[in-house]
């Protein structure tokens, strides 16, 4: 199932924040992405309704299995593609920005082929 790029970005951010700080709240996402509180609130509502995140009574956000699967896939692509581009001589800032775009549109088949080819 294909979800919107913005949803993938939110899920990836929740994964990264949970690894960095442990418990994640909406305000952490606001600060990380520099989005408005209302935008993040709407996104979290949509992610909850679609079964990608759970929010407990204290406002802590956790990924469901479905949400974690998507977040881990996107984050793996991000790390791999940015590293690969840097290795090819692209400066780190550009490589990271390009990886952020590519990670959402590349097919699983193409990504796996690139991984096999580069053996990174």
C-alpha positions in Angstrom: 0.0 0.0 0.0 1.4 3.4 -1.0 1.0 6.2 1.5 1.7 9.9 0.9 5.3 11.2 1.1 4.3 13.5 4.0 3.1 10.5 6.1 6.3 8.6 5.3 8.3 11.6 6.6 6.3 11.8 9.8 6.7 8.1 10.4 10.5 8.3 9.7 10.8 11.3 12.0 9.0 9.4 14.8 11.3 6.5 14.4 14.4 8.7 14.5 13.2 10.7 17.5 12.3 7.5 19.4 15.8 6.2 18.8 17.3 9.6 19.9 15.2 10.6 22.8 13.0 7.7 23.7 9.5 8.9 24.3 8.1 11.1 21.5 5.4 13.7 21.8 3.9 15.9 19.1 6.0 18.9 20.3 9.1 16.9 19.6 7.9 16.4 16.0 7.1 20.1 15.7 10.6 21.1 16.8 12.3 18.5 14.6 10.5 19.3 11.4 9.9 23.0 12.2 6.2 22.6 11.4 3.3 24.2 13.2 1.5 22.5 16.0 -1.8 22.4 14.1 -0.1 20.7 11.1 1.5 18.1 13.3 -1.8 17.6 15.2 -3.7 16.9 12.0 -1.0 14.6 10.7 -1.0 12.6 14.0 -4.8 12.3 13.8 -4.6 10.9 10.3 -1.7 8.5 11.1 -3.7 7.3 14.2 -6.9 6.8 12.1 -4.9 4.8 9.5 -3.3 2.6 12.1 0.3 3.8 11.8 0.7 5.3 15.2 -0.7 5.0 18.7 -1.0 7.9 21.1 -1.4 7.2 24.8 -3.4 9.2 27.3 -0.2 11.3 28.2 0.4 12.2 24.5 3.3 9.8 23.9 3.4 8.6 20.3 4.5 5.1 19.3 4.6 3.4 15.9 2.3 0.5 15.3 3.9 -2.5 13.5 2.6 -1.1 10.2 4.0 2.3 10.9 7.3 0.9 12.0 7.6 -1.1 8.9 7.2 2.0 6.7 9.4 4.1 8.9 12.2 1.6 8.8 12.0 1.1 5.1 12.2 4.9 4.4 15.0 5.4 7.0 17.0 2.6 5.5 16.6 4.1 2.0 17.6 7.5 3.4 20.7 6.3 5.1 21.8 4.2 2.2 21.1 6.7 -0.6 22.7 9.6 1.2 25.8 7.5 2.0 26.0 6.3 -1.5 25.7 9.8 -3.0 28.4 11.1 -0.6 30.6 8.2 -1.7 30.1 9.2 -5.3 31.4 12.7 -4.4 28.2 14.6 -3.8 28.5 17.1 -0.9 26.8 15.9 2.3 24.1 18.6 2.3 23.0 17.9 -1.3 23.3 14.2 -0.8 21.0 14.3 2.2 18.4 16.6 0.5 18.4 14.4 -2.7 18.1 11.2 -0.6 15.1 12.7 1.1 13.4 13.0 -2.3 14.5 9.8 -3.8 13.6 7.6 -0.8 9.9 8.2 -1.5 9.7 7.5 -5.2 12.2 4.7 -5.8 10.6 1.3 -6.2 11.6 -1.6 -3.9 13.0 -3.4 -7.0 15.2 -0.5 -8.0 16.4 0.1 -4.5 17.3 -3.5 -4.0 19.1 -3.6 -7.3 21.2 -0.6 -6.4 22.1 -2.1 -3.0 23.2 -5.3 -4.7 25.2 -3.4 -7.3 27.0 -1.2 -4.8 27.4 -3.7 -2.0 27.3 -0.9 0.7 
